[in-house]
Amino acid sequence: MIRDATQADAAAIAAIYNPFVKDSAVTFEVDEVPEEEIARRIHERRTGGLPFIVWEEDGQVAAYAYASPYGTREAFARTVELSTYLDPAFNGRGIGTRIYQDLIERCRELGMHLLVGRVALPNPASQSLHAKCGFELAGVLPQAGYKFGRFHDLAYYTRLLD
Ligand SMILES: CC(C)(COP(=O)(O)OP(=O)(O)OC[C@H]1O[C@@H](n2cnc3c(N)ncnc32)[C@H](O)[C@@H]1OP(=O)(O)O)[C@@H](O)C(=O)NCCC(=O)NCCS
């Protein structure tokens, strides 16, 4: 089941996200994010009129996805950046694709025009996910992030909505 995230999901979302922060370069955040900060991020999206959704399975949050403003300048109003994270216990079952497609449709309904996905390389699962969801590789920022003692390239994937 896909539903809007609430403040009550913050702990489950932190539990999915923080292992990626701590052990991988898929996100350029370096310090684990407290539950209160996740709750703030959910609140910020929801009050800003942007989607923050979860995939719930047997009462457990298996994945989440959300849209963020791409930039604060007014002309970016119809451009958003998308993110999704899945509990690895649910890997490879199509959940990532389905929650991302749901997020894309919500962005379309909101009148968004350009979707951006930023992917630290290499990330085969996320690269496949973006290709599968109709994104094209717009470019790569070389060595954009420094984590675990080395630089990581950052790919920009884009999808235009009608
Ligand atoms: C990216 C992510 C959401 C994919 O979720 P998922 O439910 O496993 O993905 P799906 O089952 O829908 O598969 C999507 C595509 O990714 C591929 N894929 C999934 N896991 C993979 C892996 N570990 N290695 C290579 N490809 C993988 C699938 O084969 C599929 O592509 P295909 O249909 O062309 O074969 C999940 O792996 C994840 O949370 N990764 C860590 C966080 C992250 O990188 N998020 C994206 C940053 S915005």
The ligand as an SDF file (V2000), in Angstrom:
LIG
                    3D

 48 50  0  0  0  0  0  0  0  0999 V2000
   17.3020    2.0550   -5.9000 C   0  0  0  0  0  0  0  0  0  0  0  0
   16.2680    1.2340   -5.1300 C   0  0  0  0  0  0  0  0  0  0  0  0
   15.1500    2.1560   -4.6170 C   0  0  0  0  0  0  0  0  0  0  0  0
   15.6890    0.1810   -6.0610 C   0  0  0  0  0  0  0  0  0  0  0  0
   14.6700   -0.5080   -5.3690 O   0  0  0  0  0  0  0  0  0  0  0  0
   14.1830   -2.0000   -5.7990 P   0  0  0  0  0  0  0  0  0  0  0  0
   12.8190   -2.1960   -5.2830 O   0  0  0  0  0  0  0  0  0  0  0  0
   15.2210   -2.9800   -5.4510 O   0  0  0  0  0  0  0  0  0  0  0  0
   14.1440   -1.8430   -7.3820 O   0  0  0  0  0  0  0  0  0  0  0  0
   13.2370   -2.6560   -8.3900 P   0  0  0  0  0  0  0  0  0  0  0  0
   13.0570   -4.0570   -7.8770 O   0  0  0  0  0  0  0  0  0  0  0  0
   12.0210   -1.8610   -8.6990 O   0  0  0  0  0  0  0  0  0  0  0  0
   14.2090   -2.6960   -9.6480 O   0  0  0  0  0  0  0  0  0  0  0  0
   14.5200   -1.5310  -10.3780 C   0  0  0  0  0  0  0  0  0  0  0  0
   15.6710   -1.8480  -11.2970 C   0  0  0  0  0  0  0  0  0  0  0  0
   16.8840   -1.8860  -10.5100 O   0  0  0  0  0  0  0  0  0  0  0  0
   17.5510   -3.1200  -10.7220 C   0  0  0  0  0  0  0  0  0  0  0  0
   18.2060   -3.4800   -9.4610 N   0  0  0  0  0  0  0  0  0  0  0  0
   17.6310   -3.5890   -8.2500 C   0  0  0  0  0  0  0  0  0  0  0  0
   18.5700   -3.9020   -7.3340 N   0  0  0  0  0  0  0  0  0  0  0  0
   19.7430   -3.9760   -7.9960 C   0  0  0  0  0  0  0  0  0  0  0  0
   21.0830   -4.2440   -7.6070 C   0  0  0  0  0  0  0  0  0  0  0  0
   21.3900   -4.4720   -6.3290 N   0  0  0  0  0  0  0  0  0  0  0  0
   22.0350   -4.2260   -8.5540 N   0  0  0  0  0  0  0  0  0  0  0  0
   21.7380   -3.9780   -9.8380 C   0  0  0  0  0  0  0  0  0  0  0  0
   20.4970   -3.6880  -10.2760 N   0  0  0  0  0  0  0  0  0  0  0  0
   19.4990   -3.7060   -9.3640 C   0  0  0  0  0  0  0  0  0  0  0  0
   16.4630   -4.0840  -11.1110 C   0  0  0  0  0  0  0  0  0  0  0  0
   17.0030   -5.1760  -11.8190 O   0  0  0  0  0  0  0  0  0  0  0  0
   15.5600   -3.2160  -11.9550 C   0  0  0  0  0  0  0  0  0  0  0  0
   16.0450   -3.0440  -13.2500 O   0  0  0  0  0  0  0  0  0  0  0  0
   15.5530   -3.9540  -14.4820 P   0  0  0  0  0  0  0  0  0  0  0  0
   14.0700   -4.0900  -14.3660 O   0  0  0  0  0  0  0  0  0  0  0  0
   16.0130   -3.1720  -15.6580 O   0  0  0  0  0  0  0  0  0  0  0  0
   16.2360   -5.2630  -14.2810 O   0  0  0  0  0  0  0  0  0  0  0  0
   16.9350    0.4990   -3.9220 C   0  0  0  0  0  0  0  0  0  0  0  0
   17.9400   -0.3560   -4.4000 O   0  0  0  0  0  0  0  0  0  0  0  0
   17.5320    1.4290   -2.9010 C   0  0  0  0  0  0  0  0  0  0  0  0
   16.8490    1.8990   -1.9960 O   0  0  0  0  0  0  0  0  0  0  0  0
   18.8470    1.7150   -3.0140 N   0  0  0  0  0  0  0  0  0  0  0  0
   19.5570    2.5310   -2.0590 C   0  0  0  0  0  0  0  0  0  0  0  0
   19.0900    3.9640   -2.0570 C   0  0  0  0  0  0  0  0  0  0  0  0
   19.2410    4.5930   -3.4000 C   0  0  0  0  0  0  0  0  0  0  0  0
   20.2360    4.4030   -4.0910 O   0  0  0  0  0  0  0  0  0  0  0  0
   18.2250    5.3520   -3.7660 N   0  0  0  0  0  0  0  0  0  0  0  0
   18.2140    6.0570   -5.0100 C   0  0  0  0  0  0  0  0  0  0  0  0
   18.8310    7.3960   -4.8140 C   0  0  0  0  0  0  0  0  0  0  0  0
   17.6210    8.6290   -5.2330 S   0  0  0  0  0  0  0  0  0  0  0  0
  1  2  1  0
  2  3  1  0
  2  4  1  0
  2 36  1  0
  4  5  1  0
  5  6  1  0
  6  7  2  0
  6  8  1  0
  6  9  1  0
  9 10  1  0
 10 11  2  0
 10 12  1  0
 10 13  1  0
 13 14  1  0
 14 15  1  0
 15 16  1  0
 15 30  1  0
 16 17  1  0
 17 18  1  0
 17 28  1  0
 18 19  1  0
 18 27  1  0
 19 20  2  0
 20 21  1  0
 21 22  1  0
 21 27  2  0
 22 23  1  0
 22 24  2  0
 24 25  1  0
 25 26  2  0
 26 27  1  0
 28 29  1  0
 28 30  1  0
 30 31  1  0
 31 32  1  0
 32 33  2  0
 32 34  1  0
 32 35  1  0
 36 37  1  0
 36 38  1  0
 38 39  2  0
 38 40  1  0
 40 41  1  0
 41 42  1  0
 42 43  1  0
 43 44  2  0
 43 45  1  0
 45 46  1  0
 46 47  1  0
 47 48  1  0
M  END
$$$$
